[in-house]
Amino acid sequence: MLLIKRASIGDILTTGQCATVLKALADGTRLRLLESLLVEEKCVTELVRELRCPQPHISHHLRILREAGLVEGLREGKQVCYRIVPTVQRALANRQGQALNFGCCEVRFPETVLTAVTHAR
C-alpha cells in the first residue's frame, strides 16, 4: 500500500496517493472512525465501545487509516489513542470545517459531525 507523506495532505495529491486515500475511506467503519476522531482524540477501547465492533476489527481499520496518512496513534501507557493527523485537521480548517480537499477529490462530512467538531474546538 502506498503511504502518503503527512506533509502532502491538503496539497494536490498524485493519482496514486489519491487512490490510497479513497480506498481508505471506501469503508463504512473507517468513515465512522474518521468522523469520531474528528470530534476528539480517542483510545482504541473508546472506539470499540462507541462503534460496537470487536477490538481486532477496529485495530485493522485504524491501521488502514494510519497507512493512508489520515490518523496517527499515540501510546499512553498500555493504551494507544488515535487522532486525526494535524495536516488533515489543517486541511479541514482551510475548508471552514466543511470538507477535506485532497486536490483530486473532496470529502464532505455530515452536518452533525461538523457541528460537533466546531463545538469541540
Order of alpha helices (4+ residues) and beta strands (2+ residues): alpha-alpha-beta-alpha-alpha-beta-beta-alpha-beta-beta-alpha
